[in-house]
């Protein structure tokens, strides 16, 4: 596996492809298969190593400029050359193995039992951590231990523009709005007030919410790992350990754990909800728990509410044998959330998200048509000009960011747009067949990264508290050049190391979900929880304002559970 990994890394550097390119996975799998196949034969290792080292040295020398041109630091230039040379040695040796085995294929070696070391380790781990509760405690403690340095460095928590908007609502500086879920804003307010009661300091008060979020997040992830043990017992110990390492050690999880965004508690709720649904399928959970988690799931994200409405049909069908419990439970969730989002929020003056917020995709597509200077009819131009001033649309339009055009619409005549929705829908639908290519390109540039991994965007590179006038400042408890550089390197590794870099792309998890769904259907495994995540992904593909990892973060957390589900069904 190590030979294949470093060989794949060298090819990635030579070809100049990104670490999120699916081709890296294809190369790795092919190299791993070739190496394993070759090891079925007796290979003369010393000649192969000598040839590999010699060829690698020559090729590395010839390609040194190409591989190092992207780095300014001498250290990183040397590191890239070392990786290139070492990877080429592995690559050349795999090729040598393959050719030698092909020529001498009649001489098979006696293959020792594979994976003995791994099996012994897993057995010892199972003997030590032999119950689901112990699994929960292990994951919970490791997550908090690994995240704690980030909490100290980012104290009292990471706050971006979205976080400050919610803080302004908490302090009464702007009206309450459900643009950022009202439930989340009130949750922050609760722990902020508790913190301020004890500390009388606005900065330290914020940290009380951050600690709560870390505990909730660690508990949810530990619950997921515990569910893997419950549904598969000893069959998926390797997946279980990989899951714990993923949650505790991959840096973006630690960064998000201390970031005050709605997406983090929502991801935790989604994980708990998915686990609860699986428990219900196995007769280990109750409908009251489903109702509570369903309400929280629907209140913490607007698109989750729409996904739940459609998914409720899937749920009722999946639990049709218990229709007298399933149907009333769904109705309770739907009615409760509808009342909260409607009459209750209205009575307290909570503002609803504006209509333009839901039009990210269609207005980006129409803007793309305008930017490409396509021909429009007089009536189409009249409709567009009635809402926006198109003078600076070429300068404002950004293919991967819908907010610029949304603000242009908001600066225009929004009331006219809202009162003529049918006409503008006809405008959008009328342009679709004529400029289908523009529509597809606009959508792909804006949201294609949700299903295709090879998109460049930052994940977990945020720090501190955004500038504000409210006395909220970043107060790191640990620091210095070593801490700063270590965090920076850990985050940058996601864009430098192949295979590992795929974990930093939401498109990877989308395809894992789709593959798990397909396998589940083929094996006749009932997976209503996967359909819920699939519908969540669908809402992002039609209405997300831009490509952000955090919007689909819950999808990036549940993949070990899905793998365990389909793998356990196979073994069963």
HELIX and SHEET records of a PDB file:
HELIX    1   1 UNK A    2  UNK A   15  1                                  14    
HELIX    2   2 UNK A   22  UNK A   38  1                                  17    
HELIX    3   3 UNK A   45  UNK A   68  1                                  24    
HELIX    4   4 UNK A   74  UNK A  103  1                                  30    
HELIX    5   5 UNK A  116  UNK A  128  1                                  13    
HELIX    6   6 UNK A  132  UNK A  153  1                                  22    
HELIX    7   7 UNK A  161  UNK A  170  1                                  10    
HELIX    8   8 UNK A  182  UNK A  199  1                                  18    
HELIX    9   9 UNK A  202  UNK A  232  1                                  31    
HELIX   10  10 UNK A  237  UNK A  249  1                                  13    
HELIX   11  11 UNK A  251  UNK A  257  1                                   7    
HELIX   12  12 UNK A  262  UNK A  281  1                                  20    
HELIX   13  13 UNK A  287  UNK A  300  1                                  14    
HELIX   14  14 UNK A  302  UNK A  318  1                                  17    
HELIX   15  15 UNK A  320  UNK A  322  5                                   3    
HELIX   16  16 UNK A  323  UNK A  339  1                                  17    
HELIX   17  17 UNK A  340  UNK A  344  3                                   5    
HELIX   18  18 UNK A  345  UNK A  347  1                                   3    
HELIX   19  19 UNK A  355  UNK A  359  5                                   5    
HELIX   20  20 UNK A  360  UNK A  371  1                                  12    
HELIX   21  21 UNK A  378  UNK A  385  1                                   8    
HELIX   22  22 UNK A  393  UNK A  396  1                                   4    
HELIX   23  23 UNK A  403  UNK A  410  1                                   8    
HELIX   24  24 UNK A  414  UNK A  419  1                                   6    
HELIX   25  25 UNK A  421  UNK A  434  1                                  14    
HELIX   26  26 UNK A  436  UNK A  447  1                                  12    
HELIX   27  27 UNK A  448  UNK A  450  5                                   3    
HELIX   28  28 UNK A  481  UNK A  492  1                                  12    
HELIX   29  29 UNK A  493  UNK A  495  5                                   3    
HELIX   30  30 UNK A  500  UNK A  504  5                                   5    
HELIX   31  31 UNK A  506  UNK A  522  1                                  17    
HELIX   32  32 UNK A  528  UNK A  543  1                                  16    
HELIX   33  33 UNK A  549  UNK A  552  5                                   4    
HELIX   34  34 UNK A  553  UNK A  557  1                                   5    
HELIX   35  35 UNK A  559  UNK A  571  1                                  13    
END                                                                             
